[in-house]
């Protein structure tokens, strides 16, 4: 089956062509795989499979392979269908021809499912997988990173609705039903329900195109455009990459928005620790104080960090003692546990040391 769409077609307000505007640098922000350094959406193949089972393994066939490509001012989806297992070798050869000269690949969960399954089918058919060594952008990992705090499900159909604002028609079918529909067709020859499988596969491919554009915008754009919960997630990703300035901007964007208490605490914690590591201790102190003033709860982190700051850096033992005592009061209200016992011991030890320092009048030493 071959279906053409104009690149100006929109899904949830985004044109298919929008992803063509993103340079390789934008893609590298999604996945810092060096093989993506020359990524070009115009040469990419968007690939998705429908299979006889959801677990993979040598007994699972890819009975439908969909490939979407940009060709001039059109986006073309070609779907290669295996009417019975005897046609598998022919289907795989056609897929190889379609992927010739197409680099890189774009999938959604392809790294864990589609490509390993196809590699097995090519090997069993004594054919060389055409995507071996090809640059590969799997959209699922960056989608999970960006929306883990905002969305309970990051399935492609849920992202379509919640992020892209696109709803499929009643022609769609749940993915878990697809293997059953194909096996019914193989055994009975009744292919009426297969139209829904073809629709599902084409929709997956088209949504990958606009989802790729959305992810590139989010990871490369200014944090002010992000939802506050997305900014927390993106800040953590920037930290993992050592992009401290961008991580700080993301956390500050998150704290300027509306967050549930748990996420707000996470943003305060990560921003405070980031500033502390960067030796910007006065700014970190302001973050700990804002945390205490903004978020109810019994997390001791900001109290302990303030006690450390005043003991070792500002050498104000009265303030260090005050924050330690406030942390102790909170810890004593916790239910009995090993963590509570350990914290009480640590805080009581800190308080005793501060009292000795004050009594002796000697200057504070260097922390260990």
N, C-alpha and C positions, 0 to 999 in steps of 0.2 A: 504494500500500500504506500502510495506517495502523496503527500499533502503539502501544498505551498501556503505560506502566510507572508504578507508584506511585513517588512521589518518595522513599519510604523504601527503595527497592531499593538494594542495595549492590553495588559493584564493587571488589574488593580491599579490603574493609573500610570503604569510604567510601560513604555514602548519596548519591544524586543531589542531594538537597536541601541538602547541605552548602555548595555554592557560593552558595546564596541568602543565607547568613549574612554574606557579605563585602560591605562597603560600597564605594563608588567609590574611596575612598582606597587600599584594598587593590589594586584593579585598576591604579591609576596607578603603583603600585610596579613592576608588570610592564612597563609601557610608558608613559613619561611623555608620551603624546600628550594634549594638552589637550582634545581632543574626547571623551575618556573620563571627563571630570570628573563626569558625572552617570550613570555606568554603572550599570545595573540588570540583574542576571542574570534576574530574573523576566520582564523584557520582551525578553530577548535571543532571537535566532534562531541556533541552532548549525547551521552549513551545511557540507555536504561533497558533492563531485561524483565520479562515475565517468565516465570519458571514453574516447573511441575511440583515444586516443594519450596518451603521457606527455610529449610535447614542446610541446604547445600549438600555436598557429597557427590560421589561418582554416579549415584542413581538419579540425580536431579538433572533434568534437561532445561535449557533455556529455549523454550518453544517460540518465543517472540523477542526479537532484538530490535529496538528502536534507535535510530541515529538521526540527530538533528544537526544541520549545518547551515551557516550563512553562505549564501551564494548570490553575490550582487546585492540587489535590493529585496531579496527574498530570504525567508528562512524556510528550509525544506525538511520535513520529517519523513524519513523512509523507514518502513517497518517490514522486517523479514520474518515470515511466519513458517513454522515447521508443521505441515499438516499431519505428519506421522514421523516416528523416529528414523525411518529410512531416508528422510530428506535432510537430516541434520548436517551431513557433510556439505551438501549444496548450500544450505543456509549459511554455514560458517564461511564458505568461499565467497559468497556474496557480501557478507559483512567485511571480510578482508578487503575486497575490492572497494567497498565504500570508505573504509578507513585509510586507504592508500593516500599518502600525502597529507593526511589530516593529523596534525599535532598541535596542541595537546588534546587530552581527553578531559571532559567534565562529567562528573557523576554526582549522585546523591547516595551515599553509603556504598559507593562502588569499590572502595578500598577493601572493605570487609566482606562484601557479598558479590556484586556483579562481576568484577574482574577476576577474582579467584575461581568463581564458578565457570566463567567463560574459558579461562586458561585450562581448566580441567577438561572441558568439552573439546577444545582444540587439540589437546594432547591425546585424548582418547580417539579422536578422529585422525590422528597422525598428521595434523597440520600445525604450523607454527603460529602462535598467537600474534596477531598483527600489532598489538599494543605493547609488546615487550620493550621496556626501556623508554616508553613515551612519557613525557611530562603529564602529570595527572593531578587535577584539582578536584578533590572530593569536598563537596559543599557541606556535608553533614558536620564535620568537626567544627568549622567556624560558626555554623548555625547553633550548635550546642553551646559553644563558648559565649556567644553574644546573647542568647535568649534563655540561658539556664535559670536566671533569676526571675524572668518575666513570664515564661510559658511553661505549663506543666508538661506539654508534649511538644516535641520538635520534629514530628513526622512531617513529610512534605505537604500532605493535604492540610494539616493544621497550620503550617506556616503560610500556606496560600491564603487561608481565611484570616488569620490573626495578624499577619505582617503585610501581605500583598493586597489584602482586601478582595480576593478572587474566590468565587464559589463555583464549583463544578455543577453541571446540570444533573438531572436524574438519570442520565445515561451512564454515569460513573458506577463503579462497583468497588466494594471494599477489597483491599489487596489480599486478605486471607481467603477470599472465595475463589480467586483466580485459578489456583491449581485444580480445584474441583470442577470448575467450568470446562477447563481444557480436557481433563480426563473424561468427562461426560461426552464431549465432542468426539474424542478418539474412539470411545466405545460405541457410540450411537450414530455418529455422523451428523448429529443435529448441531449446527453451528450458529444458531440464532443469537445466543448469548455472547458469542465471541466479539460482536461489535462493541460491547461494553468494555471488553478487555483491551481492544485496540484504542478505544477512546481514553481509557485510564492511562495507557502507556504514552500516548501522544500528549496528554495533559501533564504528565510527569516531566516530559522533556521540555515542553514550553515553559513550565513553571521554573525549571532550573535556570533558564535564560534570565528571567527577570529577578529571580532570587540571587543570582550571581551579581547582578547590577546593584541590588539592594545591599548585599554584604560588602561589596567594594566601597560603596558610598559610606557605609557605617564605619568600616575599619580605617578608611583614609580621610574621611571628612572631619570637620571641627566637632568637638564633643558637645557643643551647644545644641546640635541637631539631634542628639540621642535622647531616648527615654532615660530617665534617671537610673533605672535598674540595668539597662544596657550599658550605661557608663561604668557601673561597678564592674561588670564582667569584662569590659574592654580594658579597664585599668589593670586588672589582674593579668591579662594577656600582654599588655605593654610591659608590665614589671618582669614577666618571664623572659621577655626579649631584651631587658636592660634599657628600655626606652623610658627613662625616668621622667622627663619633662612631659611627655604625652600621658604617662600614667597619672601624674599629679593633676594635670588638667582634667582627665576623665573623672578622678575622684572628687575634685572640686565641683565639677558639673553635677555629679550624682548628689552631692550634699546640698546643692542649690535647688534640687527638685524635691518631689514628694516620694518618700520611700517608707516601706514598713520598717518597724523598729529593728528587726534583725539585720536587714540590709543596710540601714543607716549605721548601725554599730560596726558592720563589716567595713563600710567606707571610711568611717572615722579611724578604725584600727589600722587599715592598710595605709591611709594617708599619713597618720601619725608616725608609723614605723618607717615609712619611706623618707619622711623629712628628718627623722632621727638618724637614719643611716647616712643621709646626705649632710650631716652635721649642721642642720638648720634647726637647732634645738629650741630657739624661742618660738619659731613657727609651730614646731611639734607641740610645745607646751600649750599654745593657743588651741590646737586641735583637741588635746586631752580635756581642756577646760570646756570647750564647746560640746564635746561628747557628754560630759556630766550634766551640763545645763540643758541638753536637748533630748536625750533619750533616757526614759526611765528604765530601771533594771538594776541587777546586782552584779554586773560584770565588773570585776576589780581592776581590769587593765588600766584605765585612765588614772585611777587613784594611785596604783603602784608606780606608774610611769611618772606621775607628778612628784611622788615621794622621792624617787631616784633623782629626778631633775634637781629638786631643791637641795638634796643632800650632797650631790657630787658636783654640780655645776654652778648653781647660784650660791651654794654654801649658806643657805638659810634653814637652819636646823628646826626652828619653830614651825615653818611651813612644811618641811619634810615630815615632822612628827604629826602635824594635823592631818595630812593626807594618809599617813600610815594608820592613824587611829580610825579614820573614816572607813578605810578598807577593812580593818579588823571588825568594826561593828557590822558591816555587811557580811563578812565571812562567818561570823558567829550565828547569823540568822539562817545560814544554809542548813539543809538537812544533813545528818551525819553521813560522812563518806570518807574514803581515803584521800580524795582531792581536798576536801575541807580540812582534814587533819594536817595535811602537808602545808597548805596555805597558812593555817593558823600558826604553825611552827615557824614558818618563814617570816611572817609579819611580826610575830612576837619577838623573834630574834632581831629584826630590823628596828623595832621600837626600843628594845633594850640597848642596842648599839647607839641609837640617837640620844637616848637619855644619858648614857655614859659620856658621849661627846659633849653634850651640853654641860654636864656637871664638871668635866675636866677643863672645859674652856679651850681645849686644844683645837687647832684647825683640822678640817676634814682631810682624810687621806685620799688616795687614788683607788677607785673601785676595782674590784677583781672581776 
